Amino acid sequence: MINDFMAFNARSRLAGLEGVYFSEYRGLFSVYVGDGIRLRFKKLDSRLRPSYIPTGQANDFMCQVNPPMLDGMPVPPTNLIAGYRVETMPLSTPAIYVVCPDGKRNAWELRVNVDEAPQDIASLFGQAVSPLSRSPKSIRVRDSRTASNGDAQ
């Protein structure tokens, strides 16, 4: 139900933006931003990992393996998950994140400050989105609220 709500809002808010298009492949809704990003919407757990049934298709997405229909693209898109995590306080506003899955971990995580989010979807990702490198080092991107609390960038 919440996933349907997120997909509906994505379609209504992003429709008509240059470089943004939608796809349903085997029942899974994705938003493509340019040639470099394939975005899905999921609920995230405390480790910022999505909840999903580990089917072959879901595992491929989590491991950055793209479906055959994308084979002709010059550079395969990076799979990202836009998700929400309900914080521990009851009735709290859900925290919104964009994460880049890489197998059993996230290559990077970005907390989205909804009040300060830009209107241009591509600029939301800024430098954080690039073709996924397979280096063992994880990059964690934090928003300005987290950074102002003294955490390292």
C-alpha positions, 0 to 999 in steps of 0.5 A: 500500500505504501509502495503504491503511494510512493509510485503514484507520487513519483509518477505525478510529481516527476511526469514531464521532467526532462530525462525522467521516465518510468518502467514496469518490468515484471511488476516492479516499478522503476524510475529512470533518471537520465541514462545513469540511474534506475530508482526503486521505492522500498521500506528500509530497515535499521541498517538502511537495507530494503525489505524484499523477497529474495527472488532472482530479480530482486537479488540482481537489482541489489547486486547491480545486475541489470535486466537484459532490456538494458543491455543496449545502454552505453553504460548500465544504470546504477540501481538506487533505492529511495526509501523510508525508515520510521524512526524509533519515536512513535508518531515520528516523521519517517526519515527518507534515504537514497541508498546504493545497494551493492550485494549484502551492503550499501555502497553509499547512503544519502539522507534526504532533508525533505525541507531542503530538497531541490526541485530538480531531481538530478541535482538531488543526487549531485556528486553521489551518483556515478557508475558504481565502483567495485572498490571495497571502500564504502562511501557514506554521504550525510545531509547537513543536519547530520554533519552539523551534529559533529559527524565526519563527512 
